[in-house]
């Protein structure tokens, strides 16, 4: 048997590639941690952005020197860039420094909300996104869909990816709205969002992945490139 002779092995392999392992997740987390810590201790938005960008660039240089994939560092830089764009939009509209700091966290909320909607939609229409990971190995992007057992497994796994995104939005959105509306002290809202972005970031993702690994360890569903309808 090969290392990808079961659906479970395929999904574990593809998830590892998608997340970049421990190093990839750390590279995604470090710039956010530094931004949050710098803002909480110095209350200087420009400095916080510079520190987070600087850290990401250092990580990028290390990747380039080692000639390894820069995908995960680039993703972090892209996230910072989008956050910076929202900060500049807030500044252009006359927002205070607190408003601008809150604006930095808005893209993350929108991303998690949109990602959850897209993933949930793929489950509801019967084409769970995780199924296409199976298709990437078998060489046929849609053959897996003819096997109801595989569809059920991929459906459960995709819902497990939806859960962390939904939880982040449910917890963080009320704080962001309260800080933006003035019903909560903006500095307190920024501090809470910064801490929650870290706590609900890769630790929550690891918890979700742990649940997926547990589910994957229970079954051995054969990968069949030419699966026929059940």
Short mmCIF file of the C-alpha atoms (twelve columns), coordinates in Angstrom:
data_MODEL
# 
_entry.id   MODEL 
# 
loop_
_atom_site.group_PDB 
_atom_site.id 
_atom_site.type_symbol 
_atom_site.label_atom_id 
_atom_site.label_alt_id 
_atom_site.label_comp_id 
_atom_site.label_asym_id 
_atom_site.label_seq_id 
_atom_site.Cartn_x 
_atom_site.Cartn_y 
_atom_site.Cartn_z 
_atom_site.pdbx_PDB_model_num 
ATOM 1   C CA . UNK A 1   0.000   0.000  0.000   1 
ATOM 2   C CA . UNK A 2   1.129   3.536  -0.661  1 
ATOM 3   C CA . UNK A 3   1.017   6.377  1.896   1 
ATOM 4   C CA . UNK A 4   -2.098  7.703  0.208   1 
ATOM 5   C CA . UNK A 5   -4.074  4.506  -0.281  1 
ATOM 6   C CA . UNK A 6   -6.906  5.690  1.968   1 
ATOM 7   C CA . UNK A 7   -8.999  8.840  2.045   1 
ATOM 8   C CA . UNK A 8   -7.818  9.454  5.600   1 
ATOM 9   C CA . UNK A 9   -4.147  9.387  4.561   1 
ATOM 10  C CA . UNK A 10  -4.860  11.712 1.633   1 
ATOM 11  C CA . UNK A 11  -6.595  14.285 3.817   1 
ATOM 12  C CA . UNK A 12  -3.878  14.194 6.496   1 
ATOM 13  C CA . UNK A 13  -1.216  14.715 3.836   1 
ATOM 14  C CA . UNK A 14  -3.038  17.546 2.112   1 
ATOM 15  C CA . UNK A 15  -3.917  19.340 5.353   1 
ATOM 16  C CA . UNK A 16  -0.272  19.213 6.382   1 
ATOM 17  C CA . UNK A 17  0.708   20.809 3.071   1 
ATOM 18  C CA . UNK A 18  -2.022  23.439 3.321   1 
ATOM 19  C CA . UNK A 19  -1.006  24.557 6.826   1 
ATOM 20  C CA . UNK A 20  2.740   24.204 6.422   1 
ATOM 21  C CA . UNK A 21  3.154   22.163 9.570   1 
ATOM 22  C CA . UNK A 22  4.328   23.743 12.830  1 
ATOM 23  C CA . UNK A 23  6.637   26.161 11.047  1 
ATOM 24  C CA . UNK A 24  3.967   27.435 8.666   1 
ATOM 25  C CA . UNK A 25  1.514   28.050 11.509  1 
ATOM 26  C CA . UNK A 26  4.211   29.801 13.572  1 
ATOM 27  C CA . UNK A 27  5.075   32.068 10.642  1 
ATOM 28  C CA . UNK A 28  1.421   33.025 10.338  1 
ATOM 29  C CA . UNK A 29  1.124   33.739 14.076  1 
ATOM 30  C CA . UNK A 30  4.341   35.660 14.840  1 
ATOM 31  C CA . UNK A 31  3.508   38.920 12.968  1 
ATOM 32  C CA . UNK A 32  0.078   39.096 14.630  1 
ATOM 33  C CA . UNK A 33  1.532   38.432 18.068  1 
ATOM 34  C CA . UNK A 34  4.131   41.176 17.604  1 
ATOM 35  C CA . UNK A 35  1.540   43.637 16.289  1 
ATOM 36  C CA . UNK A 36  -0.703  43.014 19.286  1 
ATOM 37  C CA . UNK A 37  2.059   43.135 21.900  1 
ATOM 38  C CA . UNK A 38  3.540   46.317 20.405  1 
ATOM 39  C CA . UNK A 39  0.146   48.038 20.295  1 
ATOM 40  C CA . UNK A 40  -0.749  47.000 23.848  1 
ATOM 41  C CA . UNK A 41  2.580   48.156 25.285  1 
ATOM 42  C CA . UNK A 42  3.351   51.251 23.156  1 
ATOM 43  C CA . UNK A 43  -0.040  52.394 21.814  1 
ATOM 44  C CA . UNK A 44  1.740   53.303 18.568  1 
ATOM 45  C CA . UNK A 45  -0.093  51.955 15.523  1 
ATOM 46  C CA . UNK A 46  2.628   52.819 13.002  1 
ATOM 47  C CA . UNK A 47  5.260   51.134 15.159  1 
ATOM 48  C CA . UNK A 48  3.059   48.050 15.592  1 
ATOM 49  C CA . UNK A 49  2.619   47.755 11.821  1 
ATOM 50  C CA . UNK A 50  6.346   48.257 11.202  1 
ATOM 51  C CA . UNK A 51  7.307   45.602 13.767  1 
ATOM 52  C CA . UNK A 52  4.883   43.039 12.334  1 
ATOM 53  C CA . UNK A 53  5.969   43.734 8.752   1 
ATOM 54  C CA . UNK A 54  9.637   43.643 9.778   1 
ATOM 55  C CA . UNK A 55  9.188   40.262 11.452  1 
ATOM 56  C CA . UNK A 56  7.459   38.858 8.379   1 
ATOM 57  C CA . UNK A 57  10.254  40.144 6.128   1 
ATOM 58  C CA . UNK A 58  12.892  38.518 8.349   1 
ATOM 59  C CA . UNK A 59  11.016  35.221 8.135   1 
ATOM 60  C CA . UNK A 60  10.811  35.668 4.364   1 
ATOM 61  C CA . UNK A 61  14.583  36.205 4.082   1 
ATOM 62  C CA . UNK A 62  15.218  33.072 6.161   1 
ATOM 63  C CA . UNK A 63  12.978  31.068 3.824   1 
ATOM 64  C CA . UNK A 64  14.747  32.463 0.767   1 
ATOM 65  C CA . UNK A 65  18.195  31.679 2.199   1 
ATOM 66  C CA . UNK A 66  17.071  28.129 2.973   1 
ATOM 67  C CA . UNK A 67  15.457  27.894 -0.471  1 
ATOM 68  C CA . UNK A 68  12.226  26.582 1.028   1 
ATOM 69  C CA . UNK A 69  8.659   27.572 0.218   1 
ATOM 70  C CA . UNK A 70  7.759   31.182 1.023   1 
ATOM 71  C CA . UNK A 71  4.008   30.579 0.711   1 
ATOM 72  C CA . UNK A 72  3.183   30.900 4.399   1 
ATOM 73  C CA . UNK A 73  5.291   34.008 4.996   1 
ATOM 74  C CA . UNK A 74  3.769   35.623 1.915   1 
ATOM 75  C CA . UNK A 75  0.319   34.783 3.277   1 
ATOM 76  C CA . UNK A 76  1.229   36.563 6.521   1 
ATOM 77  C CA . UNK A 77  2.500   39.598 4.599   1 
ATOM 78  C CA . UNK A 78  -0.662  39.635 2.529   1 
ATOM 79  C CA . UNK A 79  -2.753  39.620 5.695   1 
ATOM 80  C CA . UNK A 80  -0.753  42.521 7.122   1 
ATOM 81  C CA . UNK A 81  -1.072  44.396 3.843   1 
ATOM 82  C CA . UNK A 82  -4.847  44.031 3.810   1 
ATOM 83  C CA . UNK A 83  -4.989  45.136 7.446   1 
ATOM 84  C CA . UNK A 84  -2.837  48.175 6.607   1 
ATOM 85  C CA . UNK A 85  -5.205  49.050 3.739   1 
ATOM 86  C CA . UNK A 86  -8.175  49.023 6.125   1 
ATOM 87  C CA . UNK A 87  -6.203  51.159 8.586   1 
ATOM 88  C CA . UNK A 88  -5.496  53.717 5.858   1 
ATOM 89  C CA . UNK A 89  -9.162  53.758 4.840   1 
ATOM 90  C CA . UNK A 90  -10.123 54.455 8.433   1 
ATOM 91  C CA . UNK A 91  -7.549  57.232 8.675   1 
ATOM 92  C CA . UNK A 92  -8.761  58.782 5.414   1 
ATOM 93  C CA . UNK A 93  -12.302 58.894 6.782   1 
ATOM 94  C CA . UNK A 94  -11.138 60.750 9.888   1 
ATOM 95  C CA . UNK A 95  -11.002 57.800 12.269  1 
ATOM 96  C CA . UNK A 96  -9.037  58.115 15.503  1 
ATOM 97  C CA . UNK A 97  -5.984  55.977 16.193  1 
ATOM 98  C CA . UNK A 98  -8.234  53.612 18.151  1 
ATOM 99  C CA . UNK A 99  -10.609 53.404 15.188  1 
ATOM 100 C CA . UNK A 100 -7.671  52.638 12.926  1 
ATOM 101 C CA . UNK A 101 -6.441  49.912 15.269  1 
ATOM 102 C CA . UNK A 102 -9.933  48.385 15.254  1 
ATOM 103 C CA . UNK A 103 -9.943  48.573 11.445  1 
ATOM 104 C CA . UNK A 104 -6.817  46.375 11.404  1 
ATOM 105 C CA . UNK A 105 -8.871  43.487 12.816  1 
ATOM 106 C CA . UNK A 106 -11.837 43.865 10.460  1 
ATOM 107 C CA . UNK A 107 -10.338 41.878 7.518   1 
ATOM 108 C CA . UNK A 108 -9.836  38.867 9.777   1 
ATOM 109 C CA . UNK A 109 -13.487 38.918 10.785  1 
ATOM 110 C CA . UNK A 110 -14.618 39.270 7.181   1 
ATOM 111 C CA . UNK A 111 -12.279 36.476 6.063   1 
ATOM 112 C CA . UNK A 112 -13.470 34.049 8.721   1 
ATOM 113 C CA . UNK A 113 -17.113 34.872 8.046   1 
ATOM 114 C CA . UNK A 114 -16.702 34.496 4.283   1 
ATOM 115 C CA . UNK A 115 -14.609 31.327 4.578   1 
ATOM 116 C CA . UNK A 116 -17.218 29.747 6.867   1 
ATOM 117 C CA . UNK A 117 -20.025 30.615 4.438   1 
ATOM 118 C CA . UNK A 118 -18.165 29.160 1.446   1 
ATOM 119 C CA . UNK A 119 -17.215 25.946 3.240   1 
ATOM 120 C CA . UNK A 120 -20.706 25.492 4.665   1 
ATOM 121 C CA . UNK A 121 -22.186 26.063 1.218   1 
ATOM 122 C CA . UNK A 122 -20.032 23.289 -0.276  1 
ATOM 123 C CA . UNK A 123 -21.369 20.926 2.395   1 
ATOM 124 C CA . UNK A 124 -24.988 21.958 1.919   1 
ATOM 125 C CA . UNK A 125 -24.871 21.361 -1.834  1 
ATOM 126 C CA . UNK A 126 -23.211 17.964 -1.314  1 
ATOM 127 C CA . UNK A 127 -19.759 18.856 -2.658  1 
ATOM 128 C CA . UNK A 128 -17.655 19.341 0.507   1 
ATOM 129 C CA . UNK A 129 -14.405 21.141 -0.158  1 
ATOM 130 C CA . UNK A 130 -12.241 18.494 1.520   1 
ATOM 131 C CA . UNK A 131 -13.410 16.059 -1.170  1 
ATOM 132 C CA . UNK A 132 -11.363 17.919 -3.748  1 
ATOM 133 C CA . UNK A 133 -8.242  17.073 -1.718  1 
ATOM 134 C CA . UNK A 134 -9.042  13.452 -2.485  1 
ATOM 135 C CA . UNK A 135 -9.528  14.308 -6.140  1 
ATOM 136 C CA . UNK A 136 -6.116  15.990 -6.282  1 
ATOM 137 C CA . UNK A 137 -4.516  12.626 -5.441  1 
ATOM 138 C CA . UNK A 138 -6.661  10.314 -7.554  1 
ATOM 139 C CA . UNK A 139 -6.211  12.481 -10.633 1 
ATOM 140 C CA . UNK A 140 -9.951  12.977 -11.103 1 
ATOM 141 C CA . UNK A 141 -11.317 16.056 -9.346  1 
ATOM 142 C CA . UNK A 142 -14.864 14.696 -9.049  1 
ATOM 143 C CA . UNK A 143 -14.669 10.868 -9.044  1 
ATOM 144 C CA . UNK A 144 -14.747 10.812 -5.220  1 
ATOM 145 C CA . UNK A 145 -18.298 12.198 -5.306  1 
ATOM 146 C CA . UNK A 146 -19.680 8.919  -6.636  1 
ATOM 147 C CA . UNK A 147 -18.724 7.158  -3.396  1 
ATOM 148 C CA . UNK A 148 -21.262 8.079  -0.692  1 
ATOM 149 C CA . UNK A 149 -18.938 6.879  2.078   1 
ATOM 150 C CA . UNK A 150 -16.224 9.295  0.985   1 
ATOM 151 C CA . UNK A 151 -18.730 12.132 0.602   1 
ATOM 152 C CA . UNK A 152 -19.981 11.610 4.162   1 
ATOM 153 C CA . UNK A 153 -16.436 11.599 5.555   1 
ATOM 154 C CA . UNK A 154 -15.418 14.710 3.616   1 
ATOM 155 C CA . UNK A 155 -18.615 16.435 4.685   1 
ATOM 156 C CA . UNK A 156 -17.806 15.897 8.360   1 
ATOM 157 C CA . UNK A 157 -14.220 17.050 7.893   1 
ATOM 158 C CA . UNK A 158 -15.302 20.206 6.081   1 
ATOM 159 C CA . UNK A 159 -17.745 21.087 8.888   1 
ATOM 160 C CA . UNK A 160 -14.823 20.725 11.296  1 
ATOM 161 C CA . UNK A 161 -12.999 23.425 9.308   1 
ATOM 162 C CA . UNK A 162 -16.102 25.626 9.452   1 
ATOM 163 C CA . UNK A 163 -16.379 25.450 13.254  1 
ATOM 164 C CA . UNK A 164 -13.260 27.531 14.184  1 
ATOM 165 C CA . UNK A 165 -14.211 30.277 11.724  1 
ATOM 166 C CA . UNK A 166 -17.739 30.525 13.096  1 
ATOM 167 C CA . UNK A 167 -16.478 30.562 16.685  1 
ATOM 168 C CA . UNK A 168 -14.039 33.402 15.934  1 
ATOM 169 C CA . UNK A 169 -16.781 35.513 14.398  1 
ATOM 170 C CA . UNK A 170 -19.267 34.800 17.201  1 
ATOM 171 C CA . UNK A 171 -16.742 35.844 19.861  1 
ATOM 172 C CA . UNK A 172 -14.894 38.694 18.147  1 
ATOM 173 C CA . UNK A 173 -17.611 40.424 16.112  1 
ATOM 174 C CA . UNK A 174 -19.591 41.713 19.154  1 
ATOM 175 C CA . UNK A 175 -16.378 43.154 20.632  1 
ATOM 176 C CA . UNK A 176 -15.441 44.836 17.354  1 
ATOM 177 C CA . UNK A 177 -18.929 46.291 16.982  1 
ATOM 178 C CA . UNK A 178 -18.966 47.482 20.599  1 
ATOM 179 C CA . UNK A 179 -15.602 49.175 20.211  1 
ATOM 180 C CA . UNK A 180 -16.600 50.787 16.921  1 
ATOM 181 C CA . UNK A 181 -19.932 52.062 18.264  1 
ATOM 182 C CA . UNK A 182 -18.439 53.444 21.469  1 
ATOM 183 C CA . UNK A 183 -20.438 51.190 23.780  1 
ATOM 184 C CA . UNK A 184 -17.087 49.676 24.805  1 
ATOM 185 C CA . UNK A 185 -13.828 51.517 25.388  1 
ATOM 186 C CA . UNK A 186 -11.968 51.326 22.035  1 
ATOM 187 C CA . UNK A 187 -8.611  50.618 23.704  1 
ATOM 188 C CA . UNK A 188 -10.162 47.755 25.669  1 
ATOM 189 C CA . UNK A 189 -11.757 46.432 22.475  1 
ATOM 190 C CA . UNK A 190 -8.431  46.544 20.607  1 
ATOM 191 C CA . UNK A 191 -6.678  44.788 23.486  1 
ATOM 192 C CA . UNK A 192 -9.370  42.101 23.644  1 
ATOM 193 C CA . UNK A 193 -9.322  41.575 19.873  1 
ATOM 194 C CA . UNK A 194 -5.550  41.323 19.855  1 
ATOM 195 C CA . UNK A 195 -5.504  38.691 22.576  1 
ATOM 196 C CA . UNK A 196 -8.420  36.785 21.033  1 
ATOM 197 C CA . UNK A 197 -6.808  36.845 17.583  1 
ATOM 198 C CA . UNK A 198 -3.883  34.951 19.088  1 
ATOM 199 C CA . UNK A 199 -5.899  32.647 21.367  1 
ATOM 200 C CA . UNK A 200 -8.463  31.842 18.675  1 
ATOM 201 C CA . UNK A 201 -5.860  31.615 15.929  1 
ATOM 202 C CA . UNK A 202 -3.543  28.639 15.578  1 
ATOM 203 C CA . UNK A 203 -4.436  27.077 18.988  1 
ATOM 204 C CA . UNK A 204 -8.077  26.825 17.913  1 
ATOM 205 C CA . UNK A 205 -7.007  25.592 14.493  1 
ATOM 206 C CA . UNK A 206 -4.873  22.924 16.128  1 
ATOM 207 C CA . UNK A 207 -7.850  21.848 18.231  1 
ATOM 208 C CA . UNK A 208 -9.969  21.531 15.094  1 
ATOM 209 C CA . UNK A 209 -7.219  19.592 13.334  1 
ATOM 210 C CA . UNK A 210 -6.894  17.335 16.374  1 
ATOM 211 C CA . UNK A 211 -10.583 16.528 16.057  1 
ATOM 212 C CA . UNK A 212 -10.105 15.817 12.368  1 
ATOM 213 C CA . UNK A 213 -7.156  13.527 13.071  1 
ATOM 214 C CA . UNK A 214 -9.260  11.675 15.635  1 
ATOM 215 C CA . UNK A 215 -12.023 11.192 13.075  1 
ATOM 216 C CA . UNK A 216 -9.539  10.139 10.409  1 
ATOM 217 C CA . UNK A 217 -7.939  7.609  12.743  1 
ATOM 218 C CA . UNK A 218 -11.233 5.764  13.176  1 
ATOM 219 C CA . UNK A 219 -11.710 4.680  9.564   1 
ATOM 220 C CA . UNK A 220 -9.807  3.477  6.516   1 
ATOM 221 C CA . UNK A 221 -11.780 4.444  3.436   1 
ATOM 222 C CA . UNK A 222 -10.031 3.187  0.252   1 
ATOM 223 C CA . UNK A 223 -9.162  5.734  -2.409  1 
ATOM 224 C CA . UNK A 224 -10.660 4.577  -5.672  1 
ATOM 225 C CA . UNK A 225 -9.709  6.698  -8.711  1 
ATOM 226 C CA . UNK A 226 -12.451 5.074  -10.797 1 
ATOM 227 C CA . UNK A 227 -15.104 4.905  -8.095  1 
ATOM 228 C CA . UNK A 228 -18.502 3.847  -9.308  1 
ATOM 229 C CA . UNK A 229 -21.812 4.988  -7.828  1 
ATOM 230 C CA . UNK A 230 -22.796 3.087  -4.687  1 
# 
